[in-house]
Amino acid sequence: MTEHRIYRRLARRQKSPENRRILEQIAGDEKRHNEQWNLYTDEDAGHNLGFFKSKR
């Protein structure tokens, strides 16, 4: 789920509405991708954002 959160954070920092929309769409795609894998593996991959420190 790390990818979903990274794209969501990037979207929040975007000044361009078009870029924000695209990054939010990618975040949603990544979230659905994670949910699909959860069905196949029967476990949640979780997230690991320890390496991604926001300055905000």
C-alpha positions as CSV (number, residue, x, y, z in Angstrom):
1,M,0.0,0.0,0.0
2,T,3.1,2.2,0.1
3,E,2.7,3.2,-3.5
4,H,-0.9,4.4,-3.0
5,R,0.2,6.7,-0.1
6,I,3.2,8.1,-2.0
7,Y,1.1,9.1,-5.0
8,R,-1.6,10.5,-2.7
9,R,1.1,12.7,-0.9
10,L,2.6,13.8,-4.2
11,A,-0.9,14.8,-5.4
12,R,-1.5,16.9,-2.4
13,R,1.7,18.9,-3.1
14,Q,0.9,19.6,-6.7
15,K,-0.1,23.1,-7.7
16,S,-1.3,22.0,-11.2
17,P,-4.9,20.7,-11.0
18,E,-4.2,18.4,-14.0
19,N,-1.1,16.8,-12.4
20,R,-3.0,16.5,-9.1
21,R,-5.8,14.7,-10.8
22,I,-3.5,12.3,-12.6
23,L,-1.6,11.5,-9.4
24,E,-4.8,10.9,-7.5
25,Q,-5.9,8.6,-10.3
26,I,-2.7,6.7,-10.0
27,A,-3.1,6.5,-6.2
28,G,-6.5,5.0,-6.7
29,D,-5.2,2.5,-9.3
30,E,-2.5,1.4,-6.8
31,K,-5.0,1.0,-4.0
32,R,-7.2,-1.2,-6.2
33,H,-4.1,-3.1,-7.3
34,N,-3.2,-3.8,-3.7
35,E,-6.7,-4.9,-2.9
36,Q,-6.7,-7.4,-5.8
37,W,-3.4,-8.9,-4.6
38,N,-4.9,-9.2,-1.1
39,L,-7.6,-11.4,-2.6
40,Y,-5.0,-13.7,-4.2
41,T,-2.6,-13.9,-1.3
42,D,-5.1,-13.7,1.5
43,E,-2.8,-11.2,3.4
44,D,-2.4,-7.4,3.4
45,A,1.0,-6.2,2.2
46,G,0.6,-3.2,4.5
47,H,2.8,-0.2,4.0
48,N,6.3,0.9,4.9
49,L,6.8,4.7,4.7
50,G,9.8,4.8,7.1
51,F,12.0,5.8,4.2
52,F,9.6,8.5,3.0
53,K,9.7,11.5,5.4
54,S,7.5,14.4,4.5
55,K,8.8,17.8,5.4
56,R,5.3,19.1,6.0
